[in-house]
Amino acid sequence: MEIKYSRHFLNKLEDIFSESDYILRYEKGNFKSGYCIINDTKVVVVNKFYSLEGKVNCLLDILKSIELDARQLNSKNLKLFREVREEN
């Protein structure tokens, strides 16, 4: 999968979260990895001061590490989600 560091690609990644049970928030914080996942409440918090590239990388890492119900995703988002998960 080709990673594009653009606002459009970031929006595509955010769309996956909007269709899932997870809530994506951008907040200030001093997370060592740039993000925090609160699995009990299905909340993902990303450092809002990160650059566009940093936010994209964080969302890619998060999508690789969490379990989403693929039935909730539309066909375009499901395809992107699978591409993200298959990349090593």
TAWOCOR-V754638 format. One record per backbone hydrogen bond with DSSP energy under -1.0 kcal/mol. CO is the residue of the C=O (numbers start at 1). NH is the residue of the N-H. Records with the same first field share a line. If there is no record, write none. Layout:
BEGIN
CO=NH + NH
END
This chain:
BEGIN
4=6
6=10
7=11
8=12
9=13
10=14
11=15
12=16
13=17
14=18
15=19
23=44
25=46
27=48
34=47
36=45
38=43
42=23
43=38
44=25
45=36
46=27
47=50
51=55
52=56
53=57
54=58
55=59
56=60
57=61
58=62
59=63
60=64
62=66
69=72
70=73
74=78
75=79
76=80
77=81
78=82
79=83
80=84
81=85
82=86
83=87
END
